[in-house]
Amino acid sequence: MIAAHQTPIASPFGRHSEPHEVLDGIDLTARNVIVTGGYSGIGLETVRALAAAGASVTVPARDTAKANAALAGIAGDVRIAWMDLADIASVRRFALGFASDNTRLDLLINNAGVMACPEARVGPGWEMQFGTNHIGHFALATTLLPLLQRTEGARVVALSSTGHKLSDIRWDDPNWTDGSYDKWRAYGQSKTANALFALALNTRLADSGGMAFAVHPGGIVTPLQRHLPLEEMVALGWLNEQGEIAEAARAMFKSPTQGCTTTLWAATSALLKGKGGVYCENCNIAAVAGDNPVRYRDVEPHAVNPDSAERLWALSETLLADA
């Protein structure tokens, strides 16, 4: 079973489109936006573009000093508040405070994440990548859900990744308690979870005219790779031995500004009206992978399965009840 509308459309943009192209003619004045991870990498470029379009952007940050330094030069209405996605109490505190101070939330962009990190635990024992990338954002969105539902046309964008191809949800042991931890498969599970979350959330926003989307931003060298040693990135073909982007990777990778354009497109494009819940890449709705899947393109059926989306939502609610 595949999510409805998971078919590419005639988008005027592509993998090399820049933020100013995607947002040309779009006025976000008086729109309230939250961008997690909005002070580094593609998150920083996302904030820069949204603020330039007139949005009021709030960036929840675990390191507020670092966030203040990174965002200091951005013109527009940008605010910083403390929150740690791995600390559910802080997530709820931030979300409830935002809902108390604001009458609307037009865009929630779940951009923050960790990738391929050594095995670690957060919360009551959740695997770190699943707990941070998925459960933390799930807690944020569900706490903000009443505000999103009160905002006509609200959109939520969850950053997934082509990494979802590495693993479906490990339904019997999502937190890797069996001793078989694999950092890349754990990352893949968390990115599948991000895609399924958007699909399930979309059904909960439909009555109020809201939509949710999953986005693969593309390959970009950002601080997301901070847990990977140089030797591993060389072996993957991403960098050369001098730590520079390898020639083969240069042809495939995007710049950080190009990396945020699919997020901006999903957040604003009129072409997506009535097509919520889909997984997007390169400023378009992704095609569903076939019998001979391509590693860095398309979406696997397991990440756009409505039944799995509802199953994960129920599992996430159960896990959060223990937090």
Rosetta silent file (secondary structure, phi, psi, omega in degrees, C-alpha in Angstrom):
SEQUENCE: MIAAHQTPIASPFGRHSEPHEVLDGIDLTARNVIVTGGYSGIGLETVRALAAAGASVTVPARDTAKANAALAGIAGDVRIAWMDLADIASVRRFALGFASDNTRLDLLINNAGVMACPEARVGPGWEMQFGTNHIGHFALATTLLPLLQRTEGARVVALSSTGHKLSDIRWDDPNWTDGSYDKWRAYGQSKTANALFALALNTRLADSGGMAFAVHPGGIVTPLQRHLPLEEMVALGWLNEQGEIAEAARAMFKSPTQGCTTTLWAATSALLKGKGGVYCENCNIAAVAGDNPVRYRDVEPHAVNPDSAERLWALSETLLADA
SCORE:     score description
SCORE:     0.000 S_00000001
   1 L     0.000  131.551 -175.907    0.000    0.000    0.000 S_00000001
   2 L  -121.276  145.100  177.874    1.392    3.390   -1.059 S_00000001
   3 L   -57.817  144.693  177.145    0.430    6.912    0.010 S_00000001
   4 L   -63.519  149.335  174.147   -1.873    8.757   -2.357 S_00000001
   5 L    72.535    9.657 -178.087   -0.317   11.303   -4.762 S_00000001
   6 L   -79.777   65.816 -178.767    3.191    9.805   -4.502 S_00000001
   7 L  -142.962  134.289  179.735    3.910   10.622   -8.159 S_00000001
   8 L   -56.227  149.562  179.627    6.139   13.365   -9.615 S_00000001
   9 L  -121.481  178.047 -179.691    4.403   16.490  -10.938 S_00000001
  10 L   -83.980   79.955  178.191    5.354   19.259  -13.370 S_00000001
  11 L   -87.259  140.208  177.926    7.479   21.353  -11.019 S_00000001
  12 L   -80.136   -2.474 -176.315    9.355   24.338  -12.473 S_00000001
  13 L  -115.038  167.812 -178.097   12.231   23.728  -10.061 S_00000001
  14 L  -150.511 -161.799 -171.561   14.884   21.036   -9.690 S_00000001
  15 L   -65.144  -25.648 -177.251   17.925   19.805   -7.788 S_00000001
  16 L  -104.095   10.036  178.701   19.990   22.969   -8.411 S_00000001
  17 L   -65.954  149.015 -178.272   17.262   25.530   -7.699 S_00000001
  18 L  -106.489  159.312 -178.494   18.149   28.225   -5.183 S_00000001
  19 H   -53.458  -42.495 -176.803   16.001   29.634   -2.329 S_00000001
  20 H   -64.943  -26.382  177.510   15.353   32.977   -4.041 S_00000001
  21 H   -73.657  -45.289 -177.438   13.910   31.127   -7.038 S_00000001
  22 H   -66.836  -34.917 -176.582   11.575   28.944   -4.992 S_00000001
  23 L   -97.672    6.623 -179.422   10.365   31.871   -2.865 S_00000001
  24 L   -58.482  123.493  178.697   10.118   34.416   -5.672 S_00000001
  25 L    82.374    0.820 -179.649    6.864   36.330   -5.257 S_00000001
  26 L   -99.050  121.830 -179.131    5.963   34.611   -1.963 S_00000001
  27 L  -105.157  115.970 -178.322    5.271   36.969    0.948 S_00000001
  28 L  -104.660   19.163  178.049    5.485   35.352    4.381 S_00000001
  29 L   -56.694  135.898  179.447    4.861   38.519    6.370 S_00000001
  30 L    72.112    8.831  175.706    2.960   37.785    9.615 S_00000001
  31 L   -93.435  133.415  177.826    3.602   34.043    9.238 S_00000001
  32 E   -95.371  131.548 -175.735    4.993   32.243   12.288 S_00000001
  33 E  -132.689  141.344  170.110    7.614   29.585   11.618 S_00000001
  34 E  -117.943  131.461  176.879    9.614   27.162   13.785 S_00000001
  35 E  -127.420  109.820  175.128   12.803   25.628   12.357 S_00000001
  36 L   -76.385  148.340 -177.651   14.628   23.051   14.472 S_00000001
  37 L    63.480   28.697 -173.252   18.346   22.877   13.833 S_00000001
  38 L   -84.829   18.722 -178.716   18.068   26.322   12.286 S_00000001
  39 L  -125.510   18.523  171.705   21.534   27.515   13.229 S_00000001
  40 L  -158.157  159.477  174.719   23.811   25.324   11.102 S_00000001
  41 H    55.421 -138.972 -177.816   23.970   23.719    7.686 S_00000001
  42 H   -71.418  -22.247  175.656   20.819   23.715    5.609 S_00000001
  43 H   -63.777  -41.581  177.988   18.773   24.731    8.647 S_00000001
  44 H   -62.309  -41.654  179.454   20.631   28.041    8.784 S_00000001
  45 H   -69.318  -32.129  176.241   19.966   28.628    5.077 S_00000001
  46 H   -63.639  -46.378  178.428   16.304   27.741    5.603 S_00000001
  47 H   -62.445  -44.670 -178.917   15.994   30.377    8.333 S_00000001
  48 H   -57.805  -45.156 -177.503   17.826   32.959    6.227 S_00000001
  49 H   -69.295  -42.582 -178.972   15.454   32.440    3.276 S_00000001
  50 H   -67.373  -41.153  178.248   12.249   32.416    5.343 S_00000001
  51 H   -64.475  -38.305  179.120   13.227   35.534    7.286 S_00000001
  52 H   -65.029  -27.466  178.936   14.069   37.313    4.024 S_00000001
  53 L   -85.678    2.911  174.220   10.567   36.465    2.791 S_00000001
  54 L   103.115   -2.540 -177.704    9.091   38.211    5.846 S_00000001
  55 L   -71.221  152.723  169.503    8.404   35.305    8.193 S_00000001
  56 E   -93.384  112.171 -170.526    8.806   35.493   11.954 S_00000001
  57 E  -110.635  126.487  173.824   11.156   32.568   12.616 S_00000001
  58 E  -106.759  130.005 -179.365   11.761   30.889   15.969 S_00000001
  59 E  -114.426  103.440  173.839   14.797   28.628   16.253 S_00000001
  60 E   -74.256  133.898 -171.798   14.758   26.246   19.233 S_00000001
  61 E  -139.153  139.418  174.129   18.363   25.455   20.099 S_00000001
  62 L   -75.681  -33.177  178.707   20.258   23.187   22.473 S_00000001
  63 L  -116.343   91.288 -174.299   23.234   25.556   22.334 S_00000001
  64 H   -69.511  -29.844  177.558   21.768   29.061   22.450 S_00000001
  65 H   -65.455  -44.150  177.651   25.166   30.768   22.453 S_00000001
  66 H   -64.442  -40.047  179.367   26.122   29.005   19.239 S_00000001
  67 H   -63.900  -43.963  178.689   22.706   29.801   17.770 S_00000001
  68 H   -60.290  -42.017 -179.933   23.030   33.492   18.625 S_00000001
  69 H   -66.045  -42.497 -177.096   26.445   33.663   16.986 S_00000001
  70 H   -69.940  -34.832 -173.290   25.299   31.842   13.821 S_00000001
  71 H   -95.662   -2.399 -173.264   22.092   33.818   13.400 S_00000001
  72 L   -58.874  -33.816 -175.438   23.434   37.255   14.362 S_00000001
  73 L   -90.188    3.097 -177.320   23.934   38.397   10.786 S_00000001
  74 L   -87.770  125.166  178.814   20.524   37.377    9.478 S_00000001
  75 L   -78.095  145.792  177.901   18.154   40.250    8.771 S_00000001
  76 L   117.083 -173.524 -176.572   14.536   39.903    9.820 S_00000001
  77 E   -92.068   94.369 -179.624   12.550   38.628   12.762 S_00000001
  78 E  -123.648  126.205 -177.610   14.527   35.664   14.100 S_00000001
  79 E  -122.462  152.425 -177.699   14.165   34.480   17.675 S_00000001
  80 E  -124.153  136.385  177.079   16.001   31.829   19.658 S_00000001
  81 E  -137.222  150.382 -177.686   14.660   29.665   22.476 S_00000001
  82 E   -79.202  134.958  174.044   16.251   26.836   24.412 S_00000001
  83 L  -165.110  142.463  176.902   15.194   23.268   23.606 S_00000001
  84 L  -124.417  114.384 -177.276   16.925   19.903   23.424 S_00000001
  85 L   -59.105  -24.121  179.081   15.213   17.300   21.222 S_00000001
  86 L   -83.176   -5.495 -179.543   16.733   14.547   23.354 S_00000001
  87 L  -116.579   97.886 -172.279   15.092   16.018   26.477 S_00000001
  88 H   -63.183  -33.002  177.767   11.327   15.556   26.121 S_00000001
  89 H   -61.448  -40.536  179.206   10.557   17.791   29.103 S_00000001
  90 H   -69.561  -34.749  178.297   12.369   20.657   27.378 S_00000001
  91 H   -63.660  -47.250 -179.592   10.547   19.937   24.110 S_00000001
  92 H   -65.913  -38.481  179.787    7.162   20.107   25.797 S_00000001
  93 H   -63.283  -45.453  177.986    8.149   23.210   27.753 S_00000001
  94 H   -61.823  -48.092 -175.650    9.203   25.010   24.575 S_00000001
  95 H   -63.930  -43.077  179.112    6.106   23.934   22.638 S_00000001
  96 H   -66.276  -37.594  177.542    3.676   24.896   25.370 S_00000001
  97 H   -65.500  -42.157  178.511    5.405   28.251   25.792 S_00000001
  98 H   -63.672  -43.346 -179.526    5.248   28.940   22.060 S_00000001
  99 H   -65.540  -30.957  178.222    1.557   28.000   21.946 S_00000001
 100 H   -72.742  -32.815 -174.570    0.865   30.283   24.898 S_00000001
 101 H   -91.956  -11.168 -174.007    2.638   33.242   23.277 S_00000001
 102 L  -132.480  145.329 -178.947    1.318   32.847   19.717 S_00000001
 103 L   -94.275   -6.310 -179.864   -2.114   32.550   18.148 S_00000001
 104 L  -153.301  155.794  172.577   -0.899   30.733   15.023 S_00000001
 105 L  -139.152  104.628 -173.793    1.855   28.473   13.698 S_00000001
 106 L   -82.305  -36.509 -179.078    2.031   28.516    9.923 S_00000001
 107 E  -138.944  129.397  170.169    5.117   26.376    9.368 S_00000001
 108 E  -118.190  118.279 -178.595    6.861   23.786   11.501 S_00000001
 109 E  -115.148  108.445 -179.387   10.083   22.562    9.926 S_00000001
 110 E   -87.496   86.252 -171.454   11.621   19.561   11.659 S_00000001
 111 L  -100.819  -29.606 -173.642   15.128   20.017   10.304 S_00000001
 112 L   -65.442  155.324  176.753   17.471   19.027   13.153 S_00000001
 113 L  -178.038  166.547  173.293   19.044   15.608   13.304 S_00000001
 114 L  -123.714  153.075 -175.368   22.004   13.384   14.086 S_00000001
 115 L  -137.496  131.515  170.709   23.553   10.872   11.702 S_00000001
 116 L    49.791   46.823 -178.501   25.518    7.656   12.050 S_00000001
 117 L   -90.905  159.527  174.705   26.580    8.333   15.630 S_00000001
 118 L   -58.217  155.353 -177.621   28.075    5.799   18.055 S_00000001
 119 L   -59.281  129.608  179.474   25.477    3.887   20.046 S_00000001
 120 L  -153.266  162.988 -177.807   23.991    6.077   22.759 S_00000001
 121 E  -120.813  144.217  172.360   20.747    6.378   24.716 S_00000001
 122 E  -131.218  166.631  179.839   18.416    9.301   25.342 S_00000001
 123 L    57.894 -140.609 -178.728   15.191    9.638   27.315 S_00000001
 124 L   -84.630   23.777  179.173   14.167    6.446   29.096 S_00000001
 125 L   118.764   15.588  178.478   16.562    4.358   26.980 S_00000001
 126 E   -72.101  143.167  171.550   15.713    5.216   23.378 S_00000001
 127 E   -58.035  137.634 -167.464   18.387    4.709   20.743 S_00000001
 128 H   -59.386  -44.325 -176.954   19.800    8.171   20.159 S_00000001
 129 H   -69.419  -41.478  176.857   19.034    8.600   16.444 S_00000001
 130 H   -66.582  -42.269 -177.830   15.484    7.267   16.745 S_00000001
 131 H   -67.911  -39.274 -178.022   14.942    9.233   19.954 S_00000001
 132 H   -83.413  -54.600 -174.852   16.295   12.534   18.632 S_00000001
 133 H   -66.589  -37.316 -177.078   15.379   12.477   14.943 S_00000001
 134 H  -106.607  -61.100 -171.703   11.926   10.987   15.421 S_00000001
 135 H   -62.756  -41.322  178.563   10.618   10.884   18.998 S_00000001
 136 H   -60.476  -44.749  177.787   11.819   14.397   19.886 S_00000001
 137 H   -69.824  -33.695  176.606   10.176   15.842   16.787 S_00000001
 138 H   -62.385  -43.931  178.701    7.071   13.736   17.358 S_00000001
 139 H   -63.747  -40.132  178.988    6.743   15.200   20.855 S_00000001
 140 H   -62.325  -50.313 -175.446    7.248   18.713   19.480 S_00000001
 141 H   -68.173  -39.803 -178.241    4.638   18.356   16.750 S_00000001
 142 H   -71.818  -31.978  174.985    2.012   16.622   18.856 S_00000001
 143 H   -68.809  -34.315  179.201    2.318   19.233   21.603 S_00000001
 144 H   -86.814   -5.352 -173.319    1.919   21.947   18.967 S_00000001
 145 H   -55.262  -43.865  178.315   -0.824   20.085   17.101 S_00000001
 146 H   -58.560  -37.851  178.960   -3.777   22.067   18.561 S_00000001
 147 H   -69.195  -41.449  176.812   -2.089   25.311   17.456 S_00000001
 148 H   -61.006  -41.196 -178.921   -1.352   23.885   14.003 S_00000001
 149 H   -70.424  -23.663  176.648   -4.961   22.789   13.657 S_00000001
 150 H   -83.935   -8.592 -177.869   -6.166   26.271   14.574 S_00000001
 151 L  -101.988  111.391 -178.158   -3.999   27.812   11.846 S_00000001
 152 L   -61.013  127.872  176.728   -5.634   27.661    8.448 S_00000001
 153 L    75.650   18.403  179.065   -3.315   26.169    5.864 S_00000001
 154 L   -61.336  147.976  176.011   -0.530   25.254    8.283 S_00000001
 155 E  -129.213  147.039  174.616    2.241   23.070    6.888 S_00000001
 156 E  -123.916  132.935  177.633    4.753   20.764    8.552 S_00000001
 157 E  -120.307  121.282  178.397    7.936   19.646    6.812 S_00000001
 158 E  -107.556  121.514  179.530    9.875   16.691    8.220 S_00000001
 159 E   -78.327  112.749  174.121   13.384   16.228    6.881 S_00000001
 160 L   -98.346 -147.988 -179.356   13.884   12.621    5.933 S_00000001
 161 L  -174.000  157.876  170.680   16.722   11.356    3.731 S_00000001
 162 H   -61.507  -13.637  174.006   17.608    8.845    1.071 S_00000001
 163 H   -59.715  -17.694  178.696   19.054    7.103    4.121 S_00000001
 164 H   -58.916  -21.989 -179.459   15.538    5.721    4.666 S_00000001
 165 H   -66.230  -18.457 -176.079   16.495    3.084    2.093 S_00000001
 166 H   -77.438  -20.533 -177.862   18.833    1.507    4.662 S_00000001
 167 L  -167.559  136.378  164.551   16.099    0.299    7.011 S_00000001
 168 L   -75.183  179.931  173.698   12.386    0.005    7.589 S_00000001
 169 L   -68.194  133.721  174.620   11.189    0.416   11.182 S_00000001
 170 L   -83.735   81.965 -169.640   12.518   -2.359   13.412 S_00000001
 171 L   -57.487  -34.906 -177.821    9.093   -2.992   14.829 S_00000001
 172 L   -82.339  -18.903 -177.319   10.191   -5.624   17.341 S_00000001
 173 L  -157.930   66.165 -177.270   13.199   -3.658   18.610 S_00000001
 174 L   -65.229  -19.310 -177.556   13.311   -0.023   17.405 S_00000001
 175 L  -101.435   13.794  171.762   15.733    0.897   20.183 S_00000001
 176 L    54.698   51.997  178.891   18.344   -1.724   19.351 S_00000001
 177 L   -87.429   -2.575 -174.857   18.323   -3.483   22.696 S_00000001
 178 L   -90.222    4.457  177.270   19.476   -6.790   21.175 S_00000001
 179 L    83.792    6.878 -176.040   23.151   -5.810   20.916 S_00000001
 180 L  -103.079   22.809 -172.054   23.216   -5.663   17.110 S_00000001
 181 L   -49.632  130.192  174.582   23.516   -1.863   16.792 S_00000001
 182 L  -129.615  116.846 -170.409   24.484   -0.624   13.342 S_00000001
 183 H   -62.436  -33.269 -178.934   24.867    3.147   13.133 S_00000001
 184 H   -78.615  -39.088  176.202   23.824    3.383    9.481 S_00000001
 185 H   -67.420  -35.094  176.867   20.795    1.123    9.770 S_00000001
 186 H   -64.948  -40.596  175.342   19.782    3.034   12.902 S_00000001
 187 H   -62.550  -44.235  179.577   20.033    6.267   10.926 S_00000001
 188 H   -59.461  -42.252  177.662   17.999    4.706    8.140 S_00000001
 189 H   -60.241  -42.753 -177.900   15.270    3.676   10.558 S_00000001
 190 H   -65.549  -32.913  179.289   15.053    7.207   11.938 S_00000001
 191 H   -76.929  -33.323  170.269   14.705    8.657    8.429 S_00000001
 192 H   -62.197  -41.244  179.332   11.983    6.155    7.555 S_00000001
 193 H   -61.562  -40.058  178.182   10.286    7.255   10.774 S_00000001
 194 H   -60.825  -41.019 -179.942   10.450   10.911    9.671 S_00000001
 195 H   -68.479  -44.391  179.865    8.706   10.059    6.392 S_00000001
 196 H   -66.522  -35.555  177.032    6.018    7.947    8.049 S_00000001
 197 H   -58.980  -46.358  179.950    5.462   10.644   10.673 S_00000001
 198 H   -60.842  -39.892 -179.950    4.671   13.220    7.970 S_00000001
 199 H   -63.733  -44.523  179.957    2.222   10.833    6.350 S_00000001
 200 H   -71.152  -38.969  179.808    0.359   10.181    9.614 S_00000001
 201 H   -64.599  -35.677 -178.998    0.425   13.819   10.685 S_00000001
 202 H   -56.823  -38.984  179.567   -1.061   14.870    7.369 S_00000001
 203 H   -66.630  -27.866 -178.635   -4.263   12.969    8.118 S_00000001
 204 H   -84.514  -10.283  176.677   -4.529   14.795   11.447 S_00000001
 205 H  -102.767  -12.077 -170.694   -4.205   18.192    9.768 S_00000001
 206 H   -58.447  -42.144 -176.243   -6.571   17.530    6.883 S_00000001
 207 H   -63.540  -26.141 -179.748   -9.757   18.777    8.548 S_00000001
 208 H   -99.556    8.555  178.814   -8.185   22.188    9.191 S_00000001
 209 L    81.351    9.049  179.302   -6.701   22.467    5.718 S_00000001
 210 L   -86.259  167.150  179.323   -3.164   21.761    6.901 S_00000001
 211 E  -145.226  156.364  174.876   -0.628   19.453    5.264 S_00000001
 212 E  -132.271  146.114 -177.757    2.586   17.653    6.158 S_00000001
 213 E  -136.902  150.246  169.183    5.423   16.583    3.883 S_00000001
 214 E  -103.591  146.056 -175.095    8.632   14.576    4.114 S_00000001
 215 E  -134.653  133.306  166.054   11.696   15.947    2.328 S_00000001
 216 E  -100.698  113.758 -174.583   15.006   14.521    1.187 S_00000001
 217 L   -73.825  -21.290 -175.339   17.269   17.588    0.934 S_00000001
 218 L   106.342  172.531  178.572   19.974   15.873   -1.124 S_00000001
 219 L   -78.610  123.063 -179.709   23.618   15.185   -0.415 S_00000001
 220 L  -143.147  138.372  173.568   25.307   18.141    1.274 S_00000001
 221 L   -84.162  111.585 -178.340   28.478   18.379    3.354 S_00000001
 222 L  -140.797  178.759  175.845   27.314   19.953    6.629 S_00000001
 223 H   -61.880   -7.165  175.751   27.907   19.475   10.374 S_00000001
 224 H   -57.908  -27.803 -178.489   25.509   16.494   10.118 S_00000001
 225 H   -84.689   13.209 -170.970   28.624   14.441    9.259 S_00000001
 226 H   -62.688  -21.666 -179.001   30.356   15.379   12.520 S_00000001
 227 H   -88.816   -2.605 -176.593   30.307   11.808   13.859 S_00000001
 228 L   -97.168  127.592  175.436   32.038   10.362   10.783 S_00000001
 229 L   -69.776  155.308 -179.432   35.841   10.050   10.732 S_00000001
 230 H   -54.285  -41.944 -176.836   37.674   11.335    7.657 S_00000001
 231 H   -59.134  -38.103 -179.755   38.674    7.787    6.714 S_00000001
 232 H   -70.383  -39.714  179.325   35.040    6.708    6.505 S_00000001
 233 H   -69.205  -29.893  173.749   34.015    9.687    4.375 S_00000001
 234 H   -67.604  -44.583  179.678   36.945    8.958    2.056 S_00000001
 235 H   -62.915  -33.609  178.379   35.836    5.327    1.811 S_00000001
 236 L   -74.917  -13.063 -179.559   32.286    6.478    1.037 S_00000001
 237 L    87.139   10.686 -178.206   33.659    8.620   -1.781 S_00000001
 238 L   -82.142  -40.921 -177.709   32.464   11.886   -0.231 S_00000001
 239 E  -124.523  158.865  170.668   35.877   13.430    0.542 S_00000001
 240 L   -92.086 -178.820 -174.350   39.407   12.997   -0.693 S_00000001
 241 L   -69.274  -13.561  175.923   42.326   12.316    1.630 S_00000001
 242 L   -89.668    2.038  179.234   42.881   16.055    2.100 S_00000001
 243 L    82.873   12.155  178.309   39.370   16.411    3.528 S_00000001
 244 L   -97.303  156.965  178.963   38.018   18.165    0.450 S_00000001
 245 E   -60.267  127.742 -179.896   34.876   17.155   -1.450 S_00000001
 246 L   -67.058  153.460 -176.867   35.833   14.407   -3.883 S_00000001
 247 H   -59.488  -43.317 -179.167   35.364   15.099   -7.589 S_00000001
 248 H   -64.228  -38.757  179.538   32.754   12.354   -7.996 S_00000001
 249 H   -70.855  -31.947 -178.325   30.844   13.638   -4.975 S_00000001
 250 H   -60.052  -34.669 -179.994   31.045   17.226   -6.203 S_00000001
 251 H   -73.040  -23.763 -175.764   28.891   16.304   -9.184 S_00000001
 252 H   -98.181  -33.603 -174.120   26.307   14.676   -6.921 S_00000001
 253 L   -77.327  158.653  175.049   26.281   16.956   -3.868 S_00000001
 254 L  -107.456  164.774  169.649   24.388   20.220   -3.480 S_00000001
 255 L   -78.514  162.041  177.264   25.390   23.445   -1.812 S_00000001
 256 H   -57.590  -34.133  178.640   23.753   24.213    1.564 S_00000001
 257 H   -69.265  -42.984  176.795   21.490   26.775   -0.152 S_00000001
 258 H   -65.099  -29.299 -179.713   20.408   24.247   -2.779 S_00000001
 259 H   -68.421  -20.775 -179.586   19.950   21.749    0.047 S_00000001
 260 L   -97.019   -4.136 -173.345   17.197   23.824    1.647 S_00000001
 261 H   -69.426  -34.655  179.083   15.176   24.507   -1.502 S_00000001
 262 H   -68.230  -35.074  173.180   13.045   21.351   -1.390 S_00000001
 263 H   -59.640  -48.793 -179.151   12.125   22.214    2.201 S_00000001
 264 H   -63.794  -38.479  178.607   11.119   25.721    1.104 S_00000001
 265 H   -64.531  -46.518  178.837    9.205   24.340   -1.867 S_00000001
 266 H   -63.867  -31.583 -177.953    7.282   21.863    0.304 S_00000001
 267 H   -75.669  -21.241 -169.722    6.570   24.640    2.796 S_00000001
 268 H  -133.148  -18.971 -169.041    5.130   27.079    0.270 S_00000001
 269 L   -67.937  131.318  175.242    4.312   25.642   -3.155 S_00000001
 270 H   -70.663  -19.741 -179.981    0.729   25.939   -4.399 S_00000001
 271 H   -66.191  -18.092 -177.660    1.411   22.915   -6.612 S_00000001
 272 H   -93.370    1.137  178.895    1.223   20.696   -3.514 S_00000001
 273 L   -56.399  128.169  179.987   -2.305   21.694   -2.550 S_00000001
 274 L    79.325    5.863 -177.142   -4.287   18.532   -1.867 S_00000001
 275 L  -120.426   28.473 -178.607   -1.161   16.362   -2.044 S_00000001
 276 L   -61.990  155.773  177.375   -0.141   16.261    1.609 S_00000001
 277 L    94.057   -7.136 -175.283    1.710   13.326    3.099 S_00000001
 278 L   -82.828  161.814  176.056    4.073   12.805    0.180 S_00000001
 279 E   -99.676  127.520 -174.369    7.853   12.386    0.218 S_00000001
 280 E  -116.724  151.432  172.833    9.634   15.046   -1.851 S_00000001
 281 E  -152.453  148.846  177.245   13.077   15.419   -3.408 S_00000001
 282 L    50.331   44.770  177.839   14.661   17.896   -5.813 S_00000001
 283 L    55.884   41.240  176.553   11.676   20.270   -5.551 S_00000001
 284 E  -157.707  167.068  171.653    9.239   17.621   -6.700 S_00000001
 285 E   -76.625  132.030 -176.860    7.267   14.686   -5.398 S_00000001
 286 L   -73.902  149.119  171.614    9.540   11.640   -5.506 S_00000001
 287 L   -76.558  154.259  175.915    8.776    8.590   -7.608 S_00000001
 288 E   -81.855  132.461 -179.013    8.275    5.291   -5.802 S_00000001
 289 L   -63.271  143.341  179.569   11.266    2.957   -6.178 S_00000001
 290 L   -97.586 -154.364 -176.385   10.716   -0.110   -8.334 S_00000001
 291 L   -70.349  -23.436  178.124   12.229   -3.585   -8.352 S_00000001
 292 L  -119.266   75.593 -172.522   15.711   -2.229   -9.150 S_00000001
 293 L   -64.333  148.339  175.912   15.974    0.725   -6.752 S_00000001
 294 L   -95.398  134.144 -171.749   18.463    3.548   -7.244 S_00000001
 295 L   -59.816  -43.647 -171.722   20.517    4.302   -4.105 S_00000001
 296 L  -110.591   26.485 -179.212   20.249    8.083   -4.089 S_00000001
 297 L  -150.597  155.206  175.822   16.861    8.660   -5.714 S_00000001
 298 L    74.358  169.982 -179.266   13.158    7.822   -5.266 S_00000001
 299 E  -118.253  137.264  179.519   11.322    6.683   -2.158 S_00000001
 300 L   -76.445  146.060 -179.134   10.993    3.104   -0.978 S_00000001
 301 H   -54.516  -32.723 -176.383    7.456    1.735   -0.484 S_00000001
 302 H   -67.513  -18.710 -178.083    8.079    1.083    3.219 S_00000001
 303 H   -93.117   -4.174  179.751    8.515    4.840    3.854 S_00000001
 304 L  -131.485   36.407 -178.967    5.180    5.851    2.273 S_00000001
 305 L   -98.999  113.742 -177.151    2.939    3.111    3.623 S_00000001
 306 H   -59.396  -35.865  179.190   -0.159    4.542    5.387 S_00000001
 307 H   -65.614  -42.323  177.565   -0.623    1.449    7.550 S_00000001
 308 H   -65.586  -35.038  179.411    2.972    1.665    8.764 S_00000001
 309 H   -62.247  -44.036  178.918    2.497    5.390    9.389 S_00000001
 310 H   -69.739  -35.599  177.616   -0.424    4.746   11.728 S_00000001
 311 H   -64.567  -41.814  179.163    1.421    1.887   13.396 S_00000001
 312 H   -67.611  -38.350  178.350    4.419    4.125   14.066 S_00000001
 313 H   -59.166  -46.247  179.336    2.182    6.898   15.411 S_00000001
 314 H   -63.792  -42.257  178.185    0.655    4.483   17.918 S_00000001
 315 H   -62.535  -42.096 -178.345    4.097    3.127   18.872 S_00000001
 316 H   -64.998  -40.353  176.667    5.446    6.670   19.329 S_00000001
 317 H   -62.294  -39.835  178.495    2.560    7.606   21.617 S_00000001
 318 H   -64.523  -44.830  179.882    3.283    4.504   23.717 S_00000001
 319 H   -64.557  -39.208  179.723    6.984    5.321   23.941 S_00000001
 320 H   -68.349  -27.725  179.395    6.275    8.924   24.897 S_00000001
 321 H   -63.309  -21.746 -179.805    3.950    7.793   27.674 S_00000001
 322 L   -92.489   -4.332 -174.865    7.034    6.377   29.399 S_00000001
 323 L   -80.788    0.000    0.000    9.055    9.593   29.057 S_00000001
